[in-house]
Amino acid sequence: SHMFLRDDFRQAPSDVVVAAGEPAVLECIPPRGHPEPTVSWKRNNARVSTKDDRISMRGGKLMISHTRKSDAGMYVCVGTNMVGERDSDPAELVVYERPVLVRRPVNQVVMEEETVDFLCEVHGDPPPTVRWRREEGELPRGRFEIRNGNSLRLFRVKEQDEGTYTCTSENSVGKTEASAMLQVHVPPQIATKPRDQIATQGRSITFQCGTTGNPPPAIFWQKEGSQMLLFPGQPPSQSGRYSVSMSGELTITDVHPEDSGFYICQAISVAGSVLTKALLEVEGGPSGRVPPIIRQGPANQTVSRGATAQLHCRVIGGTSVKISWEKDGDTIQGNKPRLTLMENGTLQITDDTDSGMYTCVVSSTTGESSWSGMLTVREDGASSVSRVSEFIQLPGPPQKPVVTEVTKNTVTLTWQSNPHEGGAAVTSYIIEAFSQSVGSTWQTVADHVKHERHTVVGLFPNTVYLFIVRAVNSYGLSDPSPISEPVRTQDGSPTEQGVDHRQVQRELGEVSVYLQKPVVLSPTSARISWTVARQSRYVQGYRVFYRTIGNSWLVQDVEATSDYSSILVDLHSNTEYEVKIRPYFNELQGHDSLMVLLRTPEEVLSAPPQAVSVVQLTNSSSISVSWEPPPHNTQSGIIREYKVWCLGSGVEQENQINRTVDGAVLSILLTGLLPDVRYTIAVAAVTSLGVGAQSPPGTRRGTNSLVLKSSDLSIAEQIANVIRQPAFIAGLGVAAWLVLMGFSGWLYCRHRRRKQLGHYTTFTSLLRPGLLGSNMGNYPWLADSWPTPNLAHSKDSVNCCSGKLDSERYYNCKSSLNFECLAQ
């Protein structure tokens, strides 16, 4: 038989499409021939080798067990025998890839309103499609987009967007999925604020404190000033009469007077913290810790010389109130002749010779109040019985004021007048206020009020106030009205100012505060300074926390001023303190700084000055005292001044000499010493800690002690000594005073004939600068009649007379600034 090889393949290979990793089989039956042809394969014109384990050829089949992308191409089946070889038509092997995730989405925890990206990067051939879905429902409508065809972005996420987000990617050869969880945190907020409450002793009260936030915040309560924390679910053995429900309500059963005070509700979660507070006042104890109120104080009155005067001081506030009297600013001791302090507080002065400003001061554990009246003693015996003392002539007290409007800095009150007007028509009203957090006295906050409705301005935000009203007629002031219900001014919190809580909380959380090493100023004080790494416009101030180790934190708030420092005072000497600081904005708080340690030194007062020497000047009653500073190693701080005492034995108190000189001065001239008296000289240094040890007096005779002989003194000196005697000076003074009083009396009588004046007395300590939130200059009712705080810097009383006063008005007052003002 002859050899041959036909041209046409009995079965030519056909195109194959597979997914990578799957087997591929190409089949071929070669042309007829003799001898029977064998089969081999070419890929892209290169012979296919079987060295690769994945590739096998059996019969006419080419088998690839795990196809790869590189296996794709044009395959030709080759039939071969002795005659030659024949190529089949080419067949294509296409290798597709199933979708593969290159970057998968990951679980995320974010704050509300943030933007979230879930990535889903896929490779595959043909390019796969990507679809997103949310297992719990549809994607947030209007707040998502697919980026680059595959990643999911969510905008301004909300709590309800929480859930599982899944990306599905698919092509013609396969499909794959991946999922991630989204958690959305919402900072805690107080949804239901607790309201201030007044309760009678023995009752039960409940403070609400509804909160929102995700995750739901933990709620705990604390009484201001107490360390005890109250949580939901505490056993009664721990919490006593207090209990907190699972929803955060605080209940106090069987309330006691000492339960009065502020209660703070704090909500905390990983997303932040927030707090709010409310006031509880328990009646039946100290009436909500209100300072005593003077119903009627001493009236202005004129008595004739030698007559008896009665100065009244009638008080509301129970038996625990202490009544004392001052004359011209000095306390009157009870044992003086001619003065009797009666049971009811009235001061009786018999055989009266002393004009002056008499002030009744009433004090109790809750604070104090005062009221002043002018007592004038007339020489000529023409006693005007003071109309003011006739209580029946005074107007009746107005009814309890009612709060009708409240803002951050104002409270509007209305009240009804008393039908009993007294001996003359009511001309105006006076409003007084008290706030536990502002001071311990009732302060006058408005006067010359013409109507039964008034808006009190200049109050602090987020502060509880009580108000009383008095009516005024030409005889004086009425008793006070009943006390208003407590009212809290609005807190100017971020929500009211249109600020977003979450934005504030987020920015506060990014502020980093670094405490520097504290600088010890004295054994009881230190300066704390800090730097701020990331600023925020939402820092209202910084809260400095400090404590002795193991005890509770003490707190000092510092306004967000530029110099970032604060001085801690009233520390204990020789004690170690921990100090930390955190930024705050209203009730929102940022992160604490790292803690630093502060050690206060021991109290060491200065050692005595050295080398004290005393020299008498020739023929004079003067001596020169000089000294050297204390040894440097015993000084405690800078020497501010020196005190020098020159003490004469057997000489009346007023002839003892003491002087103070600046710390830079090391000598002093003392004049006016008396002859034949032994004087002892002592010197001490004064630092910020106080007066140090005195130089030892009288140690070396002739140095620290001496006697002036009268023969040493010139005639001029001796005359000068007489003139300097207090008795001589007092005699001159009395003579001058009598002349002046006679002239004043003549003027007064003349003036009085011309016009009978109505009088009224104004109550109490005037506006302490602290009671009003801002400068007094802005309040018209302060313009004429009330002293402004910047008048008096000295400790001495200041007599201020205002020429602008309406001549019908007549004030006396003794303020907390130690003003005495008399305007006529």
KOLBA-926370 format. One record per residue (C-alpha): x, y, z. Coordinates in steps of 0.1 Angstrom, whole numbers, plus 2048, in hexadecimal, padded with zeros to 3 digits. Example, Ala and Ser with C-alpha at 12.3 -4.5 7.8 and 13.67 -1.06 7.14 Angstrom:
BEGIN
87B7D384E/8897F5847/
//
This chain:
BEGIN
800800800/80C8237F8/81183F811/7FA85D811/7ED87A826/7CD88C81E/7C78B1822/7A68B3834/7A48AD859/78A894864/7838AB882/7938CD884/7968DE8A7/77B8F78B0/77D9178C5/77B9128EB/77392C906/77C92392A/78093594C/7A3936959/7A9918970/79190295D/79D8E6945/79D8EC920/79B8D0905/7A28D58E1/7998B78CB/7A78AE8A8/7A488F891/7C0892877/7BB88C851/7BB868845/7DD85B83C/7F583E83B/806838852/7EC84686A/7F786A871/801875895/7F38958A4/8078B28B3/7FD8D68BB/8098F98B4/7FF9188C8/8059398B7/81C92689F/8329188BB/8328F38C2/81F8EA8E2/8358D88FA/8298BE913/8448C692C/8298DB93E/8188C3956/7F68D494F/7F78CB92A/7F18A891D/7EA89A8FA/7D68798F5/7CB86E8D4/7C188D8C2/7B88A08E2/7CC8BD8F1/7C38C0916/7CD8DD92D/7C38D6951/7C48F9961/7C3913947/7D593394B/7D1954939/7F294D928/7E492D918/7CC942902/7D59448DD/7D09348BA/7D590E8BA/7DC8FA89B/7DA8D489A/7F78C4885/7F28A1875/81489186C/81F87085A/83B866842/82B879827/82C89A839/8168AF850/7F58C284D/7EA8E0862/7C58E386C/7B290486B/7BB91788C/7A49168AA/7A49318C5/7A79298EA/7989468FE/7A0947923/78995D937/78E96795C/773966977/76F98698B/78A9889A7/7899A29C3/7A89B69C5/79C9CE9E1/77F9C39F7/7689DAA0B/7709DBA30/75A9E1A4F/758A05A59/74EA19A78/748A3EA71/737A5DA81/716A68A74/717A81A57/739A74A4B/741A65A28/749A40A24/75AA2EA08/756A08A03/7709FC9E9/7699DE9D2/7859DB9B8/7829BC9A0/7969AD985/78799696B/78498F946/76D999937/76C9B894E/7529B0969/7359C5973/7329D1997/7119D59AA/70B9E19CE/6EF9D89E6/6E69DDA0A/6DA9BDA1C/6C19D1A32/6B09E3A15/6B89FD9FA/6D7A139F9/6D3A35A09/6BEA489EF/6D0A669E1/6EEA629F7/704A499E5/718A469C5/72CA2B9B3/74FA379AC/767A2A991/74BA11988/7529FC9A7/756A0E9C9/738A1A9DE/738A3C9EF/71EA46A08/719A6BA12/70DA7AA33/707A58A42/6EBA54A5B/6E4A3BA76/6CAA2AA61/6E5A23A46/6F5A08A5D/6F69E5A4E/7099CEA37/7139DAA14/71B9C09FA/72C9C49D8/7249AA9BD/73B9A799F/733991981/73E98995D/73796D944/74C954956/74595B97B/73796F998/7459799BA/73998D9D9/74899F9F7/7379B1A14/7409CAA2F/72D9D8A4D/7279FDA54/722A0BA77/718A2FA7B/71FA40A9C/70AA5EAA8/717A72AC6/700A71AE4/6E8A8EAE7/6CFA96B03/6ADA93AF3/699A9AB14/6AAAB2B2B/6A4AAEB50/690ACBB5F/699ADEB7E/682AD3B9B/677ADFBBD/66BAC4BD5/65FAC3BF8/672AAEC11/669A89C10/65BA89BED/669A75BCF/675A86BB0/680A7AB8D/697A8BB75/693A81B50/6B2A7EB3B/6A8A70B18/6C6A6AB01/6CCA61ADD/6EBA54ACC/6FAA36ABB/705A20ACB/6ECA29AE7/700A3CB01/705A30B25/6F4A48B3D/700A51B60/6F6A6CB79/70BA7FB92/703A99BAC/719AB7BA7/734AB7BC2/72FA92BC9/745A75BBD/72AA5BBBC/720A50B99/6FDA43B94/6F7A29B78/6D9A16B6C/6D59F5B7D/6E99FCB9C/6DE9E9BBB/6CD9FFBD5/6E89F6BEE/700A0BBD9/6E9A28BCE/6D3A2CBED/6B5A43BE7/6C1A4ABC3/6B9A33BA6/6BEA36B80/6A6A24B69/6B2A12B49/6A5A2FB35/6BBA47B49/6A1A57B61/6AFA60B83/697A5CBA0/69EA68BC3/686A5BBDE/680A6CC00/693A8CBF6/6A7A9EC12/6B1AC2C13/6D5AB8C0D/6CAAA8BEC/6C7ACCBDF/6E0AD5BC3/6E8ACEB9F/6E5AABB90/6F9AA3B71/6EEA8AB57/70AA7DB41/706A68B22/726A57B15/72DA40AF7/74AA39AE0/73CA55ACB/73FA70AE5/730A7DB05/717A98B0F/70AAA5B30/6EEABAB3E/6E4AC4B61/6C5ACEB75/6C0ADDB97/6ADACDBB3/6A1AE3BCF/693AD2BEE/67CAE8C03/67BAE1C28/6A0AE4C2C/6B4B03C24/69AB11C0C/6AEB05BEE/6CDB15BFE/6C1B39BF8/6D3B54C0C/6BFB66C27/6A9B82C1B/6A6BA3C2F/681BACC30/688BCFC3E/6AABDEC46/6B4BFEC58/6A3C1DC4A/6B3C3FC45/6AAC54C64/6B3C74C76/6B2C75C9C/6BBC91CB5/6DAC8ECC9/6D5C78CE8/6B5C68CDB/6B0C42CD6/6B1C34CB3/6A5C12CA7/6B4C02C88/69FBE5C7C/6ABBC5C6A/68FBADC64/699B8DC53/689B70C40/69DB50C44/696B3EC65/6AAB3BC85/6CBB32C76/6D0B56C69/6EBB6BC7B/6E6B90C7D/703BA8C82/706BCEC7E/721BE4C6F/726C09C73/739C1AC56/746BF8C4C/753BEDC6E/742BD1C81/730BDDCA1/739BC7CBF/71ABBFCD4/729BCACF5/72BBF0CEE/719C07D06/6FAC18CF8/6F6BFCCDE/6DDBE0CE2/6D8BC4CC8/6B5BB7CCE/6A8B93CC9/696B9DCA8/6B6BACC99/6ADBD1CA1/6CBBE6CAB/6C1C00CC6/6D8C1DCCC/6D1C32CEC/6DEC55CF3/6E8C57CCE/705C6CCC4/713C5ACA6/708C60C82/713C46C6A/709C2BC50/6FCC0DC63/6FBBECC50/6E8BCDC5B/6FABADC4E/6E6B8DC4F/6F8B6CC48/6F2B47C49/701B28C3B/6F1B31C19/700B54C15/6FBB77C21/6E8B98C1A/6ECBBBC27/6D8BDBC29/6E5BFEC33/6D4C1DC41/6E1C3FC4A/6DDC4BC6E/6E1C71C71/6E4C80C94/6D8CA5C95/6E7CBDCAE/6C9CD5CB0/6B1CBDCBE/69ACBFCA0/693C9AC9D/681C8FC7E/670C6FC86/679C5AC69/65AC53C55/66BC35C46/66BC21C66/645C1FC66/642BFDC55/61DC02C4E/626C1EC36/63AC06C20/629BF5C02/61FBD1C05/635BB6BF5/62DBAFBD0/620B8CBC7/638B70BBD/649B79B9B/641B62B7E/65AB5AB63/64BB60B40/66AB5FB29/68DB52B2B/6ABB56B14/6D0B50B19/6D6B71B2B/6B3B7EB35/695B74B49/674B86B46/65FB88B66/63CB94B6D/62BB99B8F/60CBA8B9F/60EBC5BB6/601BC4BDA/5E0BD6BDF/5EFBE6BFF/604C03BF2/60DC11C14/610C36C1C/617C41BF9/613C34BD5/62BC19BC8/643C2BBB1/658C0EBA4/666BEBBAB/688BDCBB3/691BB8BA7/6ABBA3BB9/6BAB83BAD/6CDB66BBD/6E0B4ABAB/6F3B30BBE/70DB2DBA3/714B53BA2/716B5EBC6/709B5ABE9/6F4B7ABEC/6D5B89BDD/6DFBA3BC4/6CABC0BB6/6C7BBAB91/6ADBD6B88/69FBF5B98/688C12B8E/672BF7B7D/652C09B75/63CBECB6A/632BCAB78/646BBAB5C/66BBBCB56/687BAAB43/6A6BA5B59/6C4BA6B42/6E9B9DB45/6E4B7BB55/6FBB5DB4F/6F0B41B37/6E7B1FB45/6E4B2CB68/6C8B28B81/6BAB48B90/6A0B51BAB/690B73BAC/67EB89BC5/66CBABBBF/667BC8BD7/650BE6BD2/65DC09BD9/64AC28BE6/656C48BF5/659C37C17/670C1CC0C/670BF8BFF/656BDDC05/65DBBBC13/668BA3BF8/650B90BE2/650B6ABE5/66EB5ABD3/668B52BAE/66AB2EBA2/68EB26B98/694B2DB73/6B2B22B5F/6BEB39B43/6C3B28B22/6E5B19B1E/6F0B28AFD/6F9B04AF3/705AFDACF/6E3AF2AC3/6D4B14ACC/6EFB25AB9/6E9B10A9B/709AFCAA0/709AD8A98/710AC3AB7/721AA7AA2/737AC0A90/741ACFAB2/748AADAC1/75CAA2AA3/771AC1AA3/776AC1AC9/782A9DAC6/79DAA8AAE/7ABAC2AC6/7CBAB6AD6/7D6AC8AF6/7F9AC3B05/800ACDB29/822ADCB30/836AD7B50/823AEBB6B/836B09B7A/833B0ABA0/82DB2EBAC/82AB27BD1/823B0ABE8/7FEB0FBE1/7FDB1ABBD/80AB10B9B/806B1CB77/7F9B02B5E/801B09B39/7F9AF5B1A/7FCAF5AF4/7E1AECADB/7EBAD8ABD/7CBAD9AA9/7B5AF7AAD/78FAF8AA9/777B15AAA/762B00AC0/778B03ADF/766B18AF8/780B12B13/796AF9B24/78DAE5B43/7ABADFB5A/7A7AC0B71/7BEABCB8E/7BEAA5BAD/7D4A97BC8/7DCA74BBE/7BFA5CBC5/7A6A77BCC/78AA87BB7/791AA0B9C/78EAC5BA2/785ADAB84/78EAFDB78/780B0AB57/796B22B42/787B37B26/796B30B04/7AEB4EB07/7CEB51AF3/7E8B4BB0E/7DEB27B17/7E6B28B3C/7D4B28B5D/7DFB2BB81/7D4B11B9B/7D1B1FBBE/7C8B11BE0/7DEAF3BDA/7ECAE0BF8/811AE4BFE/829AC7BFB/810AB3BE7/810AA1BC6/7F4AA9BAD/7E9A9AB8C/7DEAB3B72/7CDAAEB50/7B9AC5B39/79EAC1B1F/78DAD9B07/768ADFB09/74BAF1AF7/72CAF5B0C/724AD2B18/739AC1AFD/75CAB6B07/77BAACAF4/798A94AFD/7ADA97B1C/7D1AA0B19/7EBA89B28/7EEA8CB4E/80BA9FB5D/817A9FB82/81BABEB97/82CABEBB8/827ADCBCF/845AE6BE6/844AE9C0C/838B0AC1B/857B1DC24/854B41C2E/871B58C2A/88EB58C44/893B78C57/8A6B95C48/8CAB97C53/8E1BB2C62/8C5BC8C6F/8D4BE9C7C/8C3C07C8D/8D3C2AC8E/8C4C48CA0/8C8C69C8D/8D9C85CA1/8C1C9BCB5/8A2C8DCA7/885C74CAE/88EC61C8E/8A1C40C89/8AEC2FC6A/8A9C0AC67/8BDBF6C4D/8C0BD0C46/8CCBB7C2D/8B6B9DC1A/8B2B7AC29/8CCB60C1D/8C3B57BFA/8BFB31C00/8A3B38C1A/88FB4FC04/86EB41BF7/866B55BD9/86CB7ABD1/86CB92BEE/84FBAABE7/853BC1C05/861BC4C28/84EBCBC47/85EBE0C63/851BE2C86/85CBFBCA0/84BBF1CC1/84DC07CE0/84ABF8D02/82CC06D15/821C1DCF9/7FDC1DCED/7F5C08CCE/7F2C27CB7/816C32CBF/825C10CB4/834C15C91/831BFCC75/83BC02C51/83DBEFC30/857BF6C15/85DBE7BF3/872BC7BF0/88EBDABDF/892BF3BFC/8AABE9C18/8A6C06C31/88BC1EC3F/88AC3EC53/871C3CC71/867C5EC80/852C69C9E/861C52CB8/859C5CCDC/875C64CF5/87EC4ED12/86CC2FD03/87EC0FCFB/877C06CD7/87DBE3CC8/882BE0CA2/879BC1C8D/87ABBBC67/86ABA0C52/86AB97C2D/849B92C1B/846B7ABFD/828B6CBEA/825B53C07/820B6EC21/835B7EC3C/855B6CC45/868B69C66/870B89C78/894B94C80/899B8BCA4/88FBAACB8/8A4BB7CD5/8C1B9FCD0/8DEBB7CD0/8D7BD5CE5/8DEBF5CD2/8D7BE4CB1/8B3BD8CB2/8A7BECCD0/8ADC10CDC/8A0C2CCF2/89EC50CE7/8A8C69D03/892C89D04/8B2C9DD07/8BBC91CE5/89DCA3CD5/89DCC6CC9/881CDECD3/872CDCCB0/871CB6CB3/860CB7CD4/845CCFCC7/841CB9CA9/83CC9BCC0/81FCADCD1/80FCB7CB0/812C92CA5/800C85CC3/7DFC75CB9/7CDC89CD4/7D8CAACC5/7CFC9FCA2/7ADC91CAE/7A6CB2CC0/7ACCC6CA0/797CADC8D/779CB0CA5/77BCD6CA3/77BCD5C7D/75ECBCC7D/748CD1C94/74DCEFC7E/744CDAC5F/726CCAC6F/718CECC7A/71BCF9C57/70CCD9C48/6EFCDAC61/6E7CFEC57/6E8CF5C32/6D3CD6C38/6B7CE9C4A/6B6D03C2F/6B4CE8C14/699CD5C27/683CF3C2A/685CF7C05/67ACD4BFD/66FCB7C12/67FC98C03/670C75C01/688C5AC0A/68DC37C00/6A7C1EC09/6B5C04BF1/6BCBE2BFC/6DBBCDBFC/6FBBC7BEC/6FBBD6BCA/704BC4BAB/723BB0BB2/736BB2B91/733B8CB8D/70DB8AB8D/709B98B6B/718B86B4E/727BA5B3E/731BC8B45/718BDDB58/71DBFBB42/704BECB29/6E6BEEB41/6D4C0EB42/6C6C07B65/6E9C07B72/6F2C29B63/6EAC41B7E/6E5C31B9F/6FCC13BA3/721C14BA8/734C02B8C/74FBEAB97/76CBFCB87/767C19B9F/777C09BBD/798BF7BBC/7A2C00BDF/796BEDBFE/78AC0DC0D/766C17C0A/75EC30BF0/743C4BBF4/733C51BD3/71AC6CBCD/708C6CBAC/6FBC8EBA0/6E4C7FB87/6CCC6FBA0/6A8C79BA0/6A5C8EBBF/688C79BCC/69EC5ABCE/6B5C55BEB/6CCC37BED/6E4C28C05/6F5C08BFF/712BF4C0A/71DBDEBEE/732BBFBED/74DBD5BDE/74DBE8BFF/73DC06BEF/729C1DC04/716C34BEE/6FFC4FBF8/6EDC61BDC/6D7C7EBE5/
//
